[in-house]
Amino acid sequence: MRMIFVNLPVRDVKVSRTFFEALGFSINEQFCSEDTACVVIDDNIFAMLLEHRRFKDFLKGDVADNSVNKEVLTCLSCDSRAEVESLKARALAAGGSEWMPAQDHGFMYGDSFCDPDGHVWEVMWMDQAAAAAGAHHEIESAPAG
């Protein structure tokens, strides 16, 4: 079984932990400390939140400034359009901020937000049957804009 651990630098682990709990994610206390928290996104997907001084223990160089540049866009799938909208609404209510406008491609719907530390989280729903039937070609052939 393969697992993924997304390691993210945060300014205040308590603030970040509260944010992700407000989104409905649980915390695995076994992998938490005063300056870290393990957010359980799904059975095999975790976000490790590490305060900057702890995150630096794993780096050469410095922590990126998310207010200036973005290094990664983390995308989570949802079971429905309603779940996409609900997750975004909870994120904004819990201290997150707007990122990009929602995108509706018919067979696929997505939206996004930033967490309190400026990490981008995209949330999306896709009609798998429509995608398998070739609906994704509509996006590929659309003019950039």
OpenMM code with the backbone's topology and positions (N, CA, C; nanometers):
from openmm import Vec3, app, unit

residues = "MET ARG MET ILE PHE VAL ASN LEU PRO VAL ARG ASP VAL LYS VAL SER ARG THR PHE PHE GLU ALA LEU GLY PHE SER ILE ASN GLU GLN PHE CYS SER GLU ASP THR ALA CYS VAL VAL ILE ASP ASP ASN ILE PHE ALA MET LEU LEU GLU HIS ARG ARG PHE LYS ASP PHE LEU LYS GLY ASP VAL ALA ASP ASN SER VAL ASN LYS GLU VAL LEU THR CYS LEU SER CYS ASP SER ARG ALA GLU VAL GLU SER LEU LYS ALA ARG ALA LEU ALA ALA GLY GLY SER GLU TRP MET PRO ALA GLN ASP HIS GLY PHE MET TYR GLY ASP SER PHE CYS ASP PRO ASP GLY HIS VAL TRP GLU VAL MET TRP MET ASP GLN ALA ALA ALA ALA ALA GLY ALA HIS HIS GLU ILE GLU SER ALA PRO ALA GLY".split()
positions = [
    Vec3(0.0841, -0.1174, 0.0000),
    Vec3(0.0000, 0.0000, 0.0000),
    Vec3(0.0891, 0.1243, 0.0000),
    Vec3(0.0640, 0.2130, -0.0933),
    Vec3(0.1387, 0.3373, -0.1029),
    Vec3(0.0626, 0.4463, -0.0278),
    Vec3(0.1370, 0.5360, 0.0371),
    Vec3(0.0780, 0.6474, 0.1108),
    Vec3(0.1445, 0.7763, 0.0633),
    Vec3(0.0790, 0.8892, 0.0857),
    Vec3(0.1391, 1.0180, 0.0545),
    Vec3(0.1318, 1.1067, 0.1781),
    Vec3(0.2441, 1.1727, 0.2062),
    Vec3(0.2553, 1.2680, 0.3159),
    Vec3(0.3008, 1.4007, 0.2555),
    Vec3(0.2117, 1.4965, 0.2501),
    Vec3(0.2445, 1.6289, 0.2005),
    Vec3(0.2939, 1.7092, 0.3207),
    Vec3(0.4182, 1.7523, 0.3183),
    Vec3(0.4766, 1.8280, 0.4282),
    Vec3(0.4659, 1.9765, 0.3975),
    Vec3(0.4035, 2.0513, 0.4880),
    Vec3(0.3792, 2.1932, 0.4658),
    Vec3(0.4317, 2.2769, 0.5823),
    Vec3(0.5052, 2.3830, 0.5507),
    Vec3(0.5485, 2.4731, 0.6575),
    Vec3(0.4320, 2.5627, 0.7001),
    Vec3(0.4172, 2.5824, 0.8297),
    Vec3(0.3115, 2.6692, 0.8828),
    Vec3(0.3711, 2.7619, 0.9884),
    Vec3(0.3115, 2.8781, 1.0018),
    Vec3(0.3582, 2.9737, 1.1026),
    Vec3(0.3156, 2.9321, 1.2434),
    Vec3(0.1935, 2.8819, 1.2572),
    Vec3(0.1388, 2.8464, 1.3874),
    Vec3(0.0603, 2.7172, 1.3722),
    Vec3(0.1140, 2.6086, 1.4256),
    Vec3(0.0512, 2.4769, 1.4069),
    Vec3(-0.0884, 2.4722, 1.4686),
    Vec3(-0.1120, 2.5447, 1.5765),
    Vec3(-0.2458, 2.5443, 1.6383),
    Vec3(-0.3491, 2.6076, 1.5456),
    Vec3(-0.3133, 2.7190, 1.4828),
    Vec3(-0.4034, 2.7854, 1.3889),
    Vec3(-0.4313, 2.6941, 1.2699),
    Vec3(-0.3268, 2.6342, 1.2140),
    Vec3(-0.3433, 2.5461, 1.0977),
    Vec3(-0.4239, 2.4221, 1.1329),
    Vec3(-0.3973, 2.3660, 1.2478),
    Vec3(-0.4713, 2.2469, 1.2927),
    Vec3(-0.6201, 2.2796, 1.3044),
    Vec3(-0.6516, 2.3925, 1.3664),
    Vec3(-0.7913, 2.4341, 1.3810),
    Vec3(-0.8564, 2.4537, 1.2448),
    Vec3(-0.7835, 2.5114, 1.1504),
    Vec3(-0.8339, 2.5324, 1.0146),
    Vec3(-0.8728, 2.3989, 0.9506),
    Vec3(-0.7832, 2.3021, 0.9515),
    Vec3(-0.8102, 2.1747, 0.8846),
    Vec3(-0.9172, 2.0930, 0.9569),
    Vec3(-0.9255, 2.1053, 1.0872),
    Vec3(-1.0342, 2.0385, 1.1604),
    Vec3(-1.1682, 2.1000, 1.1214),
    Vec3(-1.1725, 2.2324, 1.0980),
    Vec3(-1.2952, 2.2993, 1.0559),
    Vec3(-1.3400, 2.2526, 0.9174),
    Vec3(-1.2452, 2.2034, 0.8378),
    Vec3(-1.2801, 2.1493, 0.7056),
    Vec3(-1.3347, 2.0068, 0.7156),
    Vec3(-1.3268, 1.9485, 0.8340),
    Vec3(-1.3792, 1.8131, 0.8538),
    Vec3(-1.2733, 1.7053, 0.8565),
    Vec3(-1.1459, 1.7420, 0.8519),
    Vec3(-1.0383, 1.6437, 0.8559),
    Vec3(-1.0024, 1.6134, 1.0003),
    Vec3(-0.9576, 1.4917, 1.0252),
    Vec3(-0.9171, 1.4541, 1.1604),
    Vec3(-0.7654, 1.4697, 1.1754),
    Vec3(-0.7200, 1.4590, 1.2978),
    Vec3(-0.5785, 1.4714, 1.3309),
    Vec3(-0.5322, 1.3393, 1.3906),
    Vec3(-0.4192, 1.2881, 1.3425),
    Vec3(-0.3597, 1.1666, 1.3997),
    Vec3(-0.2629, 1.2115, 1.5087),
    Vec3(-0.3079, 1.2016, 1.6323),
    Vec3(-0.2294, 1.2496, 1.7463),
    Vec3(-0.0965, 1.1765, 1.7616),
    Vec3(-0.0886, 1.0543, 1.7095),
    Vec3(0.0343, 0.9760, 1.7193),
    Vec3(0.1520, 1.0479, 1.6539),
    Vec3(0.1238, 1.1308, 1.5542),
    Vec3(0.2294, 1.1990, 1.4804),
    Vec3(0.2243, 1.3508, 1.4996),
    Vec3(0.1810, 1.3929, 1.6178),
    Vec3(0.1734, 1.5352, 1.6502),
    Vec3(0.2696, 1.5672, 1.7635),
    Vec3(0.3104, 1.6914, 1.7664),
    Vec3(0.3928, 1.7426, 1.8764),
    Vec3(0.3559, 1.8886, 1.8954),
    Vec3(0.4313, 1.9578, 1.9757),
    Vec3(0.4054, 2.0995, 1.9990),
    Vec3(0.4162, 2.1805, 1.8708),
    Vec3(0.5029, 2.1383, 1.7782),
    Vec3(0.5243, 2.2160, 1.6568),
    Vec3(0.4889, 2.1411, 1.5280),
    Vec3(0.4161, 2.0290, 1.5398),
    Vec3(0.3729, 1.9538, 1.4220),
    Vec3(0.2311, 1.9001, 1.4426),
    Vec3(0.1635, 1.8749, 1.3319),
    Vec3(0.0324, 1.8101, 1.3360),
    Vec3(0.0175, 1.7262, 1.2099),
    Vec3(-0.0450, 1.6112, 1.2253),
    Vec3(-0.0682, 1.5207, 1.1125),
    Vec3(-0.2172, 1.5223, 1.0779),
    Vec3(-0.2515, 1.5855, 0.9669),
    Vec3(-0.3900, 1.5934, 0.9208),
    Vec3(-0.4197, 1.4702, 0.8362),
    Vec3(-0.5261, 1.3998, 0.8713),
    Vec3(-0.5682, 1.2814, 0.7960),
    Vec3(-0.6688, 1.3266, 0.6912),
    Vec3(-0.6258, 1.3258, 0.5656),
    Vec3(-0.7125, 1.3674, 0.4560),
    Vec3(-0.7945, 1.2497, 0.4054),
    Vec3(-0.7331, 1.1333, 0.4001),
    Vec3(-0.8004, 1.0084, 0.3620),
    Vec3(-0.7162, 0.8947, 0.4184),
    Vec3(-0.7577, 0.7721, 0.3955),
    Vec3(-0.6887, 0.6571, 0.4552),
    Vec3(-0.5385, 0.6563, 0.4304),
    Vec3(-0.4946, 0.6996, 0.3151),
    Vec3(-0.3529, 0.6961, 0.2789),
    Vec3(-0.2964, 0.8318, 0.2406),
    Vec3(-0.3665, 0.9388, 0.2768),
    Vec3(-0.3227, 1.0737, 0.2404),
    Vec3(-0.3191, 1.1601, 0.3660),
    Vec3(-0.2034, 1.2215, 0.3898),
    Vec3(-0.1832, 1.3005, 0.5105),
    Vec3(-0.1138, 1.4321, 0.4762),
    Vec3(-0.1469, 1.5365, 0.5499),
    Vec3(-0.0738, 1.6623, 0.5417),
    Vec3(-0.0016, 1.6790, 0.6747),
    Vec3(0.1301, 1.6825, 0.6661),
    Vec3(0.2112, 1.7046, 0.7855),
    Vec3(0.2364, 1.8551, 0.7960),
    Vec3(0.1840, 1.9148, 0.9000),
    Vec3(0.1998, 2.0577, 0.9226),
    Vec3(0.3154, 2.0774, 1.0189),
    Vec3(0.4166, 2.1501, 0.9751),
    Vec3(0.5361, 2.1711, 1.0575),
    Vec3(0.5637, 2.3205, 1.0694),
    Vec3(0.5753, 2.3689, 1.1930),
    Vec3(0.6098, 2.5096, 1.2105),
    Vec3(0.7437, 2.5352, 1.1421),
    Vec3(0.7617, 2.6561, 1.0950),
    Vec3(0.8789, 2.6909, 1.0132),
    Vec3(1.0100, 2.6400, 1.0718),
    Vec3(1.0332, 2.6612, 1.2005),
    Vec3(1.1622, 2.6193, 1.2579),
    Vec3(1.1794, 2.4670, 1.2498),
    Vec3(1.0705, 2.3916, 1.2611),
    Vec3(1.0773, 2.2452, 1.2489),
    Vec3(1.0911, 2.2041, 1.1021),
    Vec3(1.0192, 2.2718, 1.0132),
    Vec3(1.0267, 2.2426, 0.8705),
    Vec3(1.1687, 2.2611, 0.8189),
    Vec3(1.2397, 2.3624, 0.8707),
    Vec3(1.3772, 2.3902, 0.8271),
    Vec3(1.4718, 2.2749, 0.8575),
    Vec3(1.4362, 2.1887, 0.9539),
    Vec3(1.5198, 2.0722, 0.9838),
    Vec3(1.5314, 1.9781, 0.8637),
    Vec3(1.4403, 1.9895, 0.7682),
    Vec3(1.4373, 1.9001, 0.6523),
    Vec3(1.4825, 1.9693, 0.5235),
    Vec3(1.5304, 2.0920, 0.5325),
    Vec3(1.5626, 2.1717, 0.4139),
    Vec3(1.7097, 2.2057, 0.4025),
    Vec3(1.7486, 2.2328, 0.2806),
    Vec3(1.8699, 2.3083, 0.2507),
    Vec3(1.8154, 2.4415, 0.2032),
    Vec3(1.8507, 2.5482, 0.2672),
    Vec3(1.7973, 2.6783, 0.2282),
    Vec3(1.6883, 2.7223, 0.3232),
    Vec3(1.5966, 2.8039, 0.2718),
    Vec3(1.4948, 2.8647, 0.3555),
    Vec3(1.3556, 2.8212, 0.3120),
    Vec3(1.2590, 2.8481, 0.3962),
    Vec3(1.1187, 2.8192, 0.3671),
    Vec3(1.0706, 2.9199, 0.2628),
    Vec3(0.9995, 2.8725, 0.1619),
    Vec3(0.9464, 2.9604, 0.0573),
    Vec3(0.8439, 3.0565, 0.1157),
    Vec3(0.8363, 3.1746, 0.0583),
    Vec3(0.7394, 3.2752, 0.0995),
    Vec3(0.6158, 3.2602, 0.0123),
    Vec3(0.5096, 3.1985, 0.0666),
    Vec3(0.3868, 3.1743, -0.0095),
    Vec3(0.3111, 3.3004, -0.0458),
    Vec3(0.3438, 3.4122, 0.0171),
    Vec3(0.2755, 3.5362, -0.0199),
    Vec3(0.3297, 3.5912, -0.1516),
    Vec3(0.4460, 3.5419, -0.1946),
    Vec3(0.5099, 3.5897, -0.3171),
    Vec3(0.5014, 3.4860, -0.4288),
    Vec3(0.5331, 3.3611, -0.3977),
    Vec3(0.5384, 3.2537, -0.4980),
    Vec3(0.4643, 3.1301, -0.4490),
    Vec3(0.4205, 3.0489, -0.5435),
    Vec3(0.3566, 2.9216, -0.5107),
    Vec3(0.4428, 2.8106, -0.5691),
    Vec3(0.4676, 2.7097, -0.4889),
    Vec3(0.5491, 2.5979, -0.5336),
    Vec3(0.4648, 2.4785, -0.5746),
    Vec3(0.3479, 2.4651, -0.5118),
    Vec3(0.2653, 2.3481, -0.5387),
    Vec3(0.1178, 2.3859, -0.5265),
    Vec3(0.0347, 2.3206, -0.6065),
    Vec3(-0.1108, 2.3309, -0.5959),
    Vec3(-0.1592, 2.1914, -0.5597),
    Vec3(-0.2158, 2.1767, -0.4423),
    Vec3(-0.2634, 2.0457, -0.3980),
    Vec3(-0.4110, 2.0349, -0.4319),
    Vec3(-0.4477, 1.9318, -0.5060),
    Vec3(-0.5856, 1.9144, -0.5505),
    Vec3(-0.6460, 1.7916, -0.4831),
    Vec3(-0.7635, 1.8105, -0.4244),
    Vec3(-0.8374, 1.7015, -0.3608),
    Vec3(-0.9652, 1.6759, -0.4384),
    Vec3(-0.9958, 1.5501, -0.4616),
    Vec3(-1.1208, 1.5171, -0.5291),
    Vec3(-1.2357, 1.5189, -0.4283),
    Vec3(-1.3535, 1.5468, -0.4796),
    Vec3(-1.4758, 1.5479, -0.3995),
    Vec3(-1.5779, 1.4573, -0.4665),
    Vec3(-1.6786, 1.4171, -0.3904),
    Vec3(-1.7809, 1.3269, -0.4424),
    Vec3(-1.8902, 1.3974, -0.5220),
    Vec3(-1.8974, 1.5317, -0.5122),
    Vec3(-2.0036, 1.6051, -0.5810),
    Vec3(-1.9661, 1.7526, -0.5925),
    Vec3(-2.0407, 1.8232, -0.6774),
    Vec3(-2.0254, 1.9681, -0.6861),
    Vec3(-2.0578, 2.0322, -0.5514),
    Vec3(-2.1604, 1.9805, -0.4868),
    Vec3(-2.2014, 2.0354, -0.3572),
    Vec3(-2.0895, 2.0226, -0.2548),
    Vec3(-2.0156, 1.9122, -0.2580),
    Vec3(-1.9050, 1.8956, -0.1648),
    Vec3(-1.7927, 1.9947, -0.1956),
    Vec3(-1.7669, 2.0210, -0.3228),
    Vec3(-1.6677, 2.1221, -0.3622),
    Vec3(-1.7056, 2.2561, -0.2994),
    Vec3(-1.8306, 2.2961, -0.3191),
    Vec3(-1.8763, 2.4254, -0.2683),
    Vec3(-1.8753, 2.4300, -0.1158),
    Vec3(-1.9138, 2.3206, -0.0515),
    Vec3(-1.9168, 2.3144, 0.0946),
    Vec3(-1.7760, 2.3241, 0.1531),
    Vec3(-1.6818, 2.2526, 0.0939),
    Vec3(-1.5439, 2.2548, 0.1436),
    Vec3(-1.4841, 2.3950, 0.1294),
    Vec3(-1.5101, 2.4594, 0.0162),
    Vec3(-1.4601, 2.5963, -0.0024),
    Vec3(-1.5239, 2.6910, 0.0981),
    Vec3(-1.6533, 2.6809, 0.1194),
    Vec3(-1.7222, 2.7681, 0.2146),
    Vec3(-1.6675, 2.7497, 0.3557),
    Vec3(-1.6434, 2.6250, 0.3944),
    Vec3(-1.5870, 2.5991, 0.5274),
    Vec3(-1.4459, 2.6560, 0.5384),
    Vec3(-1.3689, 2.6447, 0.4306),
    Vec3(-1.2322, 2.6982, 0.4308),
    Vec3(-1.2337, 2.8492, 0.4504),
    Vec3(-1.3201, 2.9185, 0.3782),
    Vec3(-1.3264, 3.0641, 0.3904),
    Vec3(-1.3755, 3.1045, 0.5298),
    Vec3(-1.4724, 3.0318, 0.5829),
    Vec3(-1.5245, 3.0624, 0.7168),
    Vec3(-1.4206, 3.0368, 0.8253),
    Vec3(-1.3273, 2.9458, 0.7994),
    Vec3(-1.2266, 2.9080, 0.8998),
    Vec3(-1.0983, 2.9898, 0.8886),
    Vec3(-1.0959, 3.0904, 0.8024),
    Vec3(-0.9775, 3.1758, 0.7925),
    Vec3(-0.8981, 3.1598, 0.6652),
    Vec3(-0.9462, 3.0783, 0.5735),
    Vec3(-0.8808, 3.0664, 0.4438),
    Vec3(-0.9142, 3.1865, 0.3563),
    Vec3(-0.8564, 3.1908, 0.2380),
    Vec3(-0.8814, 3.3030, 0.1476),
    Vec3(-0.9068, 3.2526, 0.0063),
    Vec3(-0.9635, 3.3406, -0.0747),
    Vec3(-0.9904, 3.3093, -0.2156),
    Vec3(-0.8596, 3.2851, -0.2890),
    Vec3(-0.8632, 3.1975, -0.3887),
    Vec3(-0.7480, 3.1782, -0.4758),
    Vec3(-0.7892, 3.2135, -0.6175),
    Vec3(-0.8480, 3.1217, -0.6899),
    Vec3(-0.8925, 3.1447, -0.8271),
    Vec3(-1.0442, 3.1263, -0.8327),
    Vec3(-1.1082, 3.1789, -0.9354),
    Vec3(-1.2525, 3.1571, -0.9492),
    Vec3(-1.2831, 3.0100, -0.9805),
    Vec3(-1.4041, 2.9703, -0.9489),
    Vec3(-1.4493, 2.8338, -0.9799),
    Vec3(-1.4431, 2.8118, -1.1314),
    Vec3(-1.4205, 2.6862, -1.1693),
    Vec3(-1.4190, 2.6485, -1.3104),
    Vec3(-1.5208, 2.5375, -1.3317),
    Vec3(-1.6105, 2.5605, -1.4252),
    Vec3(-1.7152, 2.4629, -1.4541),
    Vec3(-1.7012, 2.4188, -1.5998),
    Vec3(-1.6625, 2.2935, -1.6180),
    Vec3(-1.6464, 2.2378, -1.7519),
    Vec3(-1.7558, 2.1355, -1.7828),
    Vec3(-1.8653, 2.1410, -1.7081),
    Vec3(-1.9739, 2.0467, -1.7291),
    Vec3(-1.9476, 1.9148, -1.6599),
    Vec3(-1.8590, 1.8347, -1.7174),
    Vec3(-1.8260, 1.7043, -1.6596),
    Vec3(-1.7306, 1.7171, -1.5401),
    Vec3(-1.6700, 1.8374, -1.5238),
    Vec3(-1.5745, 1.8597, -1.4152),
    Vec3(-1.5980, 1.9989, -1.3583),
    Vec3(-1.5992, 2.0057, -1.2248),
    Vec3(-1.6217, 2.1326, -1.1556),
    Vec3(-1.5178, 2.1461, -1.0460),
    Vec3(-1.4538, 2.2611, -1.0392),
    Vec3(-1.3523, 2.2804, -0.9370),
    Vec3(-1.3500, 2.4212, -0.8832),
    Vec3(-1.2957, 2.4336, -0.7649),
    Vec3(-1.2776, 2.5634, -0.7017),
    Vec3(-1.1496, 2.5553, -0.6194),
    Vec3(-1.1111, 2.6635, -0.5542),
    Vec3(-0.9845, 2.6627, -0.4820),
    Vec3(-0.9858, 2.7666, -0.3709),
    Vec3(-0.8908, 2.7509, -0.2805),
    Vec3(-0.8733, 2.8447, -0.1703),
    Vec3(-0.7304, 2.8311, -0.1195),
    Vec3(-0.6899, 2.9279, -0.0396),
    Vec3(-0.5607, 2.9206, 0.0291),
    Vec3(-0.5866, 2.8983, 0.1772),
    Vec3(-0.5032, 2.8178, 0.2396),
    Vec3(-0.5114, 2.8000, 0.3846),
    Vec3(-0.4490, 2.9226, 0.4517),
    Vec3(-0.4509, 2.9319, 0.5839),
    Vec3(-0.3973, 3.0518, 0.6499),
    Vec3(-0.2500, 3.0807, 0.6213),
    Vec3(-0.1753, 2.9809, 0.5741),
    Vec3(-0.0341, 3.0019, 0.5415),
    Vec3(-0.0099, 3.0256, 0.3932),
    Vec3(-0.1161, 3.0371, 0.3151),
    Vec3(-0.1024, 3.0676, 0.1735),
    Vec3(-0.0829, 2.9471, 0.0831),
    Vec3(-0.0941, 2.8247, 0.1358),
    Vec3(-0.0857, 2.7060, 0.0505),
    Vec3(-0.2159, 2.6945, -0.0279),
    Vec3(-0.2041, 2.6656, -0.1567),
    Vec3(-0.3212, 2.6549, -0.2437),
    Vec3(-0.3779, 2.5134, -0.2367),
    Vec3(-0.5093, 2.5069, -0.2157),
    Vec3(-0.5836, 2.3813, -0.2161),
    Vec3(-0.6923, 2.3917, -0.3221),
    Vec3(-0.6862, 2.3029, -0.4205),
    Vec3(-0.7922, 2.2954, -0.5202),
    Vec3(-0.8824, 2.1788, -0.4817),
    Vec3(-1.0115, 2.1960, -0.5026),
    Vec3(-1.1085, 2.0894, -0.4768),
    Vec3(-1.1886, 2.0713, -0.6043),
    Vec3(-1.2063, 1.9460, -0.6440),
    Vec3(-1.2739, 1.9229, -0.7716),
    Vec3(-1.3598, 1.7972, -0.7694),
    Vec3(-1.4641, 1.8022, -0.8509),
    Vec3(-1.5512, 1.6870, -0.8752),
    Vec3(-1.5482, 1.6602, -1.0246),
    Vec3(-1.5484, 1.5322, -1.0605),
    Vec3(-1.5498, 1.4949, -1.2013),
    Vec3(-1.6478, 1.3815, -1.2237),
    Vec3(-1.7277, 1.3937, -1.3283),
    Vec3(-1.8161, 1.2863, -1.3726),
    Vec3(-1.7277, 1.1881, -1.4479),
    Vec3(-1.6920, 1.0789, -1.3832),
    Vec3(-1.5974, 0.9822, -1.4409),
    Vec3(-1.6473, 0.9238, -1.5729),
    Vec3(-1.7773, 0.8988, -1.5835),
    Vec3(-1.8319, 0.8417, -1.7071),
    Vec3(-1.8171, 0.9400, -1.8229),
    Vec3(-1.8457, 1.0667, -1.7981),
    Vec3(-1.8322, 1.1674, -1.9038),
    Vec3(-1.6862, 1.1849, -1.9425),
    Vec3(-1.5970, 1.1822, -1.8451),
    Vec3(-1.4543, 1.1948, -1.8748),
    Vec3(-1.4067, 1.0767, -1.9588),
    Vec3(-1.4515, 0.9568, -1.9237),
    Vec3(-1.4122, 0.8370, -1.9989),
    Vec3(-1.4665, 0.8415, -2.1413),
    Vec3(-1.5802, 0.9084, -2.1606),
    Vec3(-1.6408, 0.9179, -2.2936),
    Vec3(-1.5772, 1.0270, -2.3786),
    Vec3(-1.4789, 1.0976, -2.3237),
    Vec3(-1.4073, 1.1958, -2.4031),
    Vec3(-1.4395, 1.3401, -2.3744),
    Vec3(-1.5136, 1.3681, -2.2699),
    Vec3(-1.5477, 1.5074, -2.2397),
    Vec3(-1.4244, 1.5911, -2.2095),
    Vec3(-1.3144, 1.5280, -2.1642),
    Vec3(-1.1934, 1.6043, -2.1313),
    Vec3(-1.1332, 1.6724, -2.2530),
    Vec3(-1.1661, 1.6287, -2.3718),
    Vec3(-1.1133, 1.6931, -2.4929),
    Vec3(-1.1650, 1.8350, -2.5078),
    Vec3(-1.2815, 1.8649, -2.4463),
    Vec3(-1.3348, 2.0002, -2.4517),
    Vec3(-1.2384, 2.0981, -2.3860),
    Vec3(-1.1752, 2.0582, -2.2778),
    Vec3(-1.0807, 2.1460, -2.2086),
    Vec3(-0.9547, 2.1624, -2.2904),
    Vec3(-0.9040, 2.0518, -2.3444),
    Vec3(-0.7791, 2.0569, -2.4212),
    Vec3(-0.7922, 2.1460, -2.5441),
    Vec3(-0.9104, 2.1494, -2.6075),
    Vec3(-0.9262, 2.2271, -2.7290),
    Vec3(-0.9741, 2.3702, -2.7029),
    Vec3(-1.0077, 2.4025, -2.5783),
    Vec3(-1.0524, 2.5374, -2.5469),
    Vec3(-0.9356, 2.6346, -2.5549),
    Vec3(-0.9600, 2.7555, -2.6066),
    Vec3(-0.8514, 2.8535, -2.6121),
    Vec3(-0.8107, 2.8971, -2.4725),
    Vec3(-0.6836, 2.9199, -2.4523),
    Vec3(-0.6340, 2.9658, -2.3216),
    Vec3(-0.6871, 3.1054, -2.2970),
    Vec3(-0.7171, 3.1326, -2.1719),
    Vec3(-0.7689, 3.2657, -2.1505),
    Vec3(-0.7770, 3.2975, -2.0125),
] * unit.nanometer
topology = app.Topology()
chain = topology.addChain("A")
for resn in residues:
    res = topology.addResidue(resn, chain)
    for name in ("N", "CA", "C"):
        topology.addAtom(name, app.Element.getBySymbol(name[0]), res)
